[in-house]
């Protein structure tokens, strides 16, 4: 895994053109601002601008390890109740459900586990302690 606190440093660590990375991030952030992804037609609610370092990258390879099932979760890793309201203090990541569980994902669930483990972990750690 590679990470860096600057875009140029990050690009150097993963051996890509810093100017191309800057242009790609700028284009994506513009899509987030306008709410329209002209390249992949993503919905507005599935996009968030790339603004704050550190930046992370992980080299991956082809794999065919996959399971599906479990509760759905939102973009923060929170599990909703039947009325689609987040259940307090309940988070999920990885093989337990999916934010796109209504589709079959070809490939591996590892990237989703890494991303939502990071997102859900940060949010869960920021929760105020329960009063006993």
PyMOL commands that set and color helices and strands:
alter all, ss='L'
color gray80, all
select helices_A, chain A and resi 7-13+18-34+44-46+110-126
alter helices_A, ss='H'
color red, helices_A
select strands_A, chain A and resi 2-4+55-57+78-80+86-91
alter strands_A, ss='S'
color yellow, strands_A
deselect
rebuild
show_as cartoon
